[in-house]
């Protein structure tokens, strides 16, 4: 299992992302059934970890861009509703229009995929720089 904090732009909160080794491991950890490949858990009211707004649960080899986008959109909407009209340190609204949510989605998505490619490089030896340039990672 791997964990990473995805930082929400312009504030001190984050979304925790957990990558499980197997679907069964994820299903056992969440205890909500066994018919899904991703899950978002809102933690906004969790007093033990107030800086973590939510948790995205995924499993290695069972996620792609659609599943990641779906679960991160849950996180963005959850954060958007929770932080709407909340001010950052400079006195500006963290989220004050739809563009703020779009920017947050883009930022969280970029953070996730950078992490994904770091893990791929570490576990499979795929050079991150070559992957970013479009290499398939397949030996030719």
Secondary structure as UniProt FT lines:
FT   STRAND          2..7
FT   TURN            9..10
FT   STRAND          14..20
FT   HELIX           23..30
FT   STRAND          38..42
FT   TURN            44..45
FT   HELIX           47..49
FT   TURN            50..51
FT   STRAND          52..59
FT   TURN            60..61
FT   HELIX           65..83
FT   TURN            89..90
FT   HELIX           98..124
FT   HELIX           128..132
FT   TURN            133..134
//
